[in-house]
Amino acid sequence: MNKSALAKSAFRFVLVIGIVNLLADFTYEGGRAVVGPFLGSLGASAAVIGFVAGFGEFVGYALRSISGYFADRTHRYWPFAFAGYALNQLAVPALALVTNWQMGATLVVAERTGRAIRKPAMDAMLSHAGQSIGAGWVFGLNEALDQAGATAGPLLIAYILASHGTYRMGFAVFLIPAIVCIATVVVARLLYPRPHELELPSAELLPTTINLARPFWMYLAAGALVAAGLADFSLISFHFQKNNTIAPNVIPIFYAAAMGTSAISGLIFGRLFDKFGRSIALLAFFLSAGFAPFVFFGNATGALIGMILWGIGMGAEGSVLRALVTGVIPSAKRGTAFGLFDAGFGIAWFLGSAAMGLLYEKSIFAVAVFSVVVQLAALPIFLFAKQKS
């Protein structure tokens, strides 16, 4: 296959996987937008809801190091992807059937577990397309489609609730995109059974037998700092409601706005990464570091600006960070590397959000300072890692 044909095939593969992720995010982000109030309606306390959300995120990231490792060891990336998408997608509509918060909490954790199973395998397969069309474009396009679904899902559940529908009705509706998503994964497997063939053998710049190099660990450290400073939306939404910054029914719309920004910024910064290189990471995360003062001290307009900056950070994480990691790891270890990276990112996010939750009880100003300082601390590491790459 010549270079032009390979690039076209790689683009089509990324587009198909992007559609899969659009449907996936439509389902689970729509469910996540209201799962807290739903568990509360079943009798769960605020402490229980916070623990379930935090534990679900922890599991959803920590398990990626294990699933990525075994995906590399077995070279069976598609089975990991299918199993993960099935669990991730079906757990959301199943919430319509639960009768107590314990069952609901189990499904919340199951949904995050499914994402942990499939994410490193999918990132590894996507990375093979980067050699012919650019790693930034690959992950940027995927992030854009991914977050387009994440924007539409919360808007749908907000519409259902505004139309006097119930939480259960909303969860049940998500069965349709969930089934279509799983079916599209099957189609993708039939069309592209061997995604590694999208990358020419000559593109392998690093021997497959070496350990992960120093730049990878530096990017992991920088990514962990960014994650620690990006407050979880559960804390942000709690602040909005407690301080009457915006009306409760507008909170999902602000979340959708952040997801929409993530989609656009992921696409833009991914393209800029391919053109200008690693310096784009400095710009993206410098902007995202400013979200906290707007979110925690602003009025409705300021809060919206803060959510846009928060969305920029999320979009850059899904595009620029993954493109950076792709460039410093050997092909045969990409599942392992993406799994480790996601695990470190998720654990740091969990610990950072927990720290900000504790600080919130003492001083909102301290929360904002913590968020800004920790994220800005990542910038010198990005710069130094660039020099070492």
C-alpha positions in Angstrom: 0.0 0.0 0.0 1.5 3.4 -1.0 1.7 6.3 1.3 -1.4 8.1 0.0 -3.6 5.0 0.2 -2.2 4.3 3.7 -3.1 7.8 4.8 -6.6 7.5 3.5 -7.1 4.2 5.2 -5.7 5.5 8.4 -8.1 8.5 8.3 -11.1 6.3 7.7 -10.1 4.1 10.7 -9.8 7.1 13.0 -13.1 8.4 11.7 -14.9 5.1 12.4 -13.4 4.8 15.9 -14.3 8.5 16.5 -17.9 7.6 15.7 -17.7 4.7 18.2 -16.5 7.1 20.9 -19.1 9.7 20.0 -21.8 7.2 20.6 -20.0 5.9 23.8 -19.7 9.4 25.3 -23.2 10.3 24.3 -24.4 7.4 26.5 -22.1 7.4 29.5 -21.6 11.2 29.8 -25.4 11.7 29.6 -25.8 9.2 32.4 -23.0 10.7 34.5 -24.6 14.2 34.3 -27.4 13.1 36.6 -26.2 10.0 38.4 -25.5 12.0 41.5 -29.1 13.3 41.9 -30.4 9.9 40.9 -28.5 8.1 43.6 -29.7 10.7 46.0 -33.3 10.0 45.1 -32.7 6.4 46.1 -31.5 7.4 49.5 -27.7 7.8 49.1 -26.1 10.5 51.2 -23.8 13.2 49.9 -20.8 11.3 51.4 -21.9 8.1 49.6 -22.3 9.8 46.3 -18.9 11.5 46.6 -17.2 8.2 47.5 -18.9 6.3 44.7 -17.9 8.9 42.1 -14.3 9.1 43.4 -13.9 5.4 43.7 -15.4 4.9 40.2 -12.9 7.3 38.7 -10.1 5.7 40.6 -11.0 2.2 39.3 -11.6 3.6 35.9 -8.0 4.9 35.6 -6.0 2.5 37.9 -7.2 -0.6 36.0 -5.9 0.8 32.7 -2.3 -0.1 33.6 -3.4 -3.8 33.9 -5.6 -3.9 30.8 -3.0 -2.1 28.7 -0.3 -4.5 29.8 -2.3 -7.6 29.0 -3.5 -6.2 25.7 0.2 -5.8 24.7 1.1 -9.3 26.0 -1.7 -11.1 24.2 -1.9 -8.7 21.1 -5.7 -9.2 21.4 -6.6 -5.5 21.3 -10.0 -6.0 19.7 -11.4 -8.4 22.4 -10.4 -5.9 25.1 -12.1 -3.2 23.2 -15.3 -5.1 22.6 -15.6 -6.3 26.2 -14.8 -2.8 27.6 -17.4 -1.1 25.3 -20.1 -3.6 26.1 -19.7 -3.2 29.9 -19.2 0.6 29.7 -22.3 1.1 27.5 -24.8 -1.4 29.0 -24.2 -0.3 32.6 -25.9 3.1 31.9 -29.3 1.9 30.6 -29.3 -0.8 33.3 -29.6 2.1 35.8 -33.2 2.4 34.8 -33.8 -1.0 36.5 -32.2 -0.5 39.9 -34.3 -0.3 43.0 -31.7 0.9 45.6 -28.6 3.0 45.6 -26.3 0.1 46.2 -27.2 -1.4 42.9 -26.8 1.9 41.2 -23.4 2.5 42.8 -22.3 -1.0 41.5 -23.3 0.0 38.0 -21.6 3.3 38.2 -18.3 1.5 39.1 -19.0 -1.1 36.4 -19.3 1.6 33.7 -15.9 3.1 34.7 -14.4 -0.4 34.8 -15.6 -1.0 31.2 -13.9 2.2 30.1 -10.7 1.1 31.9 -10.7 -2.2 30.0 -11.0 -0.8 26.5 -9.2 2.6 26.7 -5.5 1.6 26.5 -6.3 -0.9 23.7 -8.1 1.7 21.6 -5.4 4.3 22.2 -2.8 1.8 21.1 -4.7 1.0 17.9 -5.3 4.6 17.1 -1.7 5.5 17.6 -0.7 3.4 14.5 -2.6 5.9 12.3 -0.4 8.7 13.5 2.6 7.9 11.4 0.8 8.7 8.1 -1.6 11.5 9.1 -0.1 12.9 12.3 -0.5 11.9 15.9 -2.0 15.2 16.9 -4.6 15.0 14.2 -5.4 11.4 15.1 -6.1 12.1 18.8 -7.5 15.6 18.1 -10.1 14.3 15.7 -10.9 11.4 18.0 -11.2 13.8 21.0 -13.5 16.1 19.0 -15.9 13.4 18.1 -15.6 11.9 21.6 -16.5 15.2 23.2 -19.3 15.9 20.7 -21.0 12.9 22.1 -20.2 14.1 25.6 -21.9 17.4 24.8 -25.0 16.0 23.3 -25.7 13.4 26.0 -26.1 15.8 28.9 -28.2 18.0 26.7 -30.5 15.1 25.9 -31.0 14.2 29.6 -31.6 17.9 30.5 -34.3 18.0 27.8 -35.9 14.8 29.1 -36.0 16.2 32.6 -37.2 19.6 31.5 -40.1 17.8 29.6 -41.1 16.2 33.0 -39.5 12.9 32.2 -37.8 10.9 34.9 -34.2 9.8 35.5 -35.2 6.2 34.7 -36.7 7.3 31.4 -33.5 9.1 30.5 -31.3 6.0 31.3 -33.6 3.8 29.3 -33.4 6.0 26.2 -29.6 5.6 26.3 -30.0 1.9 25.4 -30.4 2.9 21.8 -27.0 4.7 21.3 -25.4 2.0 23.5 -26.5 -0.8 21.1 -25.5 1.2 18.1 -22.1 1.9 19.6 -21.4 -1.8 20.3 -22.5 -2.7 16.8 -20.2 -0.1 15.3 -17.3 -1.6 17.3 -18.0 -5.0 15.5 -18.1 -3.2 12.1 -14.8 -1.5 12.9 -13.2 -4.9 13.8 -14.4 -6.4 10.5 -13.1 -3.4 8.4 -9.8 -3.1 10.3 -8.8 -6.4 11.9 -5.1 -5.4 12.0 -4.7 -1.7 12.8 -0.9 -2.1 13.3 -0.6 -2.4 9.5 -1.6 1.3 9.2 2.0 2.0 10.4 4.9 1.3 8.1 7.6 -0.9 9.7 10.1 1.8 9.0 8.2 4.1 11.3 9.4 2.2 14.4 12.0 4.6 15.8 12.6 2.8 19.1 13.5 -0.9 19.6 10.6 -2.9 21.0 12.8 -4.5 23.7 13.8 -1.3 25.6 12.1 0.1 28.6 10.0 3.2 28.5 12.3 6.1 28.2 12.8 9.1 30.5 10.6 11.5 28.4 7.6 9.2 28.9 8.0 9.3 32.7 8.4 13.1 32.6 5.2 13.5 30.5 3.5 11.2 33.0 4.6 13.5 35.9 3.5 16.6 34.1 0.2 15.0 33.2 -0.3 14.0 36.8 0.2 17.6 37.9 -2.3 18.8 35.3 -4.8 16.2 36.5 -4.3 17.1 40.2 -5.3 20.7 39.4 -8.3 19.9 37.3 -11.1 19.7 39.8 -13.7 17.0 39.2 -17.0 18.4 37.9 -18.8 17.0 40.9 -17.0 19.5 43.1 -17.6 22.3 40.6 -21.3 21.5 40.3 -21.6 21.3 44.1 -20.1 24.8 44.3 -22.5 26.1 41.6 -25.5 24.8 43.5 -24.3 25.8 47.0 -23.6 29.3 46.0 -26.5 29.7 43.6 -24.1 30.7 40.9 -26.5 29.3 38.3 -29.9 27.6 38.4 -29.7 23.8 39.1 -31.3 22.9 35.7 -28.6 25.0 34.0 -25.7 23.0 35.5 -25.9 20.2 32.9 -25.8 22.9 30.2 -22.6 24.4 31.6 -21.1 20.8 31.6 -22.2 20.4 28.0 -20.5 23.7 27.2 -17.3 22.4 28.7 -17.5 19.2 26.7 -18.2 21.2 23.5 -15.1 23.3 24.2 -13.1 20.1 24.8 -14.2 18.8 21.4 -13.2 22.0 19.6 -9.9 22.5 21.5 -8.9 18.9 21.1 -9.2 19.3 17.3 -7.5 22.7 17.2 -4.6 21.8 19.5 -4.1 18.4 17.9 -3.7 20.1 14.5 -1.4 22.8 16.0 0.7 20.0 17.6 1.4 18.4 14.3 2.4 21.8 12.9 4.3 23.4 15.7 5.3 20.5 18.0 5.4 20.1 21.7 5.3 23.8 22.6 1.5 23.7 22.0 1.2 21.7 25.3 2.6 24.7 27.2 0.0 27.0 25.7 -2.9 24.7 26.2 -2.2 23.9 29.9 -1.3 27.5 30.6 -4.8 28.5 29.5 -6.5 25.6 31.5 -4.6 26.6 34.7 -6.8 29.8 34.8 -10.2 28.0 35.2 -10.4 27.9 39.0 -10.6 31.6 39.8 -13.4 32.1 37.3 -15.3 29.0 38.4 -15.1 29.6 42.2 -15.3 33.4 42.3 -17.1 34.4 39.2 -20.8 35.1 38.6 -22.7 33.1 35.9 -20.6 34.7 33.1 -17.3 34.1 34.9 -18.3 30.6 35.7 -19.0 29.9 32.0 -15.6 31.3 31.1 -14.1 29.0 33.8 -15.9 26.0 32.3 -14.5 26.9 28.9 -11.0 27.0 30.2 -11.6 23.7 32.1 -12.8 22.2 28.8 -9.6 23.4 27.1 -7.6 21.4 29.6 -9.8 18.3 29.1 -9.5 18.6 25.3 -5.7 19.0 25.4 -5.4 16.0 27.7 -7.2 13.9 25.1 -5.2 15.1 22.1 -1.9 16.8 22.9 -0.9 14.6 25.8 -1.6 11.4 23.9 0.3 12.7 20.9 3.2 13.5 23.1 3.3 10.0 24.6 3.0 8.4 21.2 6.2 10.0 20.1 8.3 8.6 22.9 7.2 5.0 23.2 7.9 1.9 21.1 5.0 0.5 19.1 4.9 -2.8 20.9 4.5 -1.2 24.3 1.8 1.4 23.5 -1.0 -0.4 25.3 1.2 -0.7 28.4 2.3 2.9 28.1 -1.1 4.4 27.6 -2.4 2.2 30.5 0.3 3.5 32.8 -0.2 7.0 31.7 -3.9 6.9 32.2 -3.5 5.2 35.6 -1.1 7.9 36.8 -3.4 10.7 35.4 -6.5 9.2 37.1 -4.9 8.6 40.5 -3.5 12.2 40.5 -7.0 13.5 39.5 -8.6 11.5 42.3 -6.1 12.7 44.9 -6.2 16.3 43.6 -10.0 16.4 43.7 -10.0 14.9 47.2 -7.5 17.5 48.4 -9.6 20.3 46.9 -12.7 18.9 48.5 -11.0 19.0 51.9 -9.7 22.5 51.2 -13.1 23.7 50.1 -14.4 23.2 53.6 -11.7 25.5 54.9 -11.1 28.1 52.2 -12.4 28.4 48.6 -9.4 30.7 48.0 -7.1 27.9 48.9 -8.8 25.6 46.4 -8.2 28.1 43.6 -4.6 28.7 44.5 -4.0 24.9 44.7 -5.5 24.4 41.3 -3.6 27.2 39.6 -0.2 26.5 41.2 -0.3 22.7 40.6 -1.2 23.0 37.0 1.4 25.7 36.3 4.1 23.5 38.0 3.6 21.1 35.1 4.8 23.6 32.5 8.6 23.4 33.3 8.4 19.6 33.2 6.8 19.7 29.7 9.6 22.1 28.6 12.4 19.9 30.0 10.9 16.7 28.6 10.8 18.4 25.2 14.6 19.0 25.4 15.2 15.4 26.5 13.0 13.9 23.7 
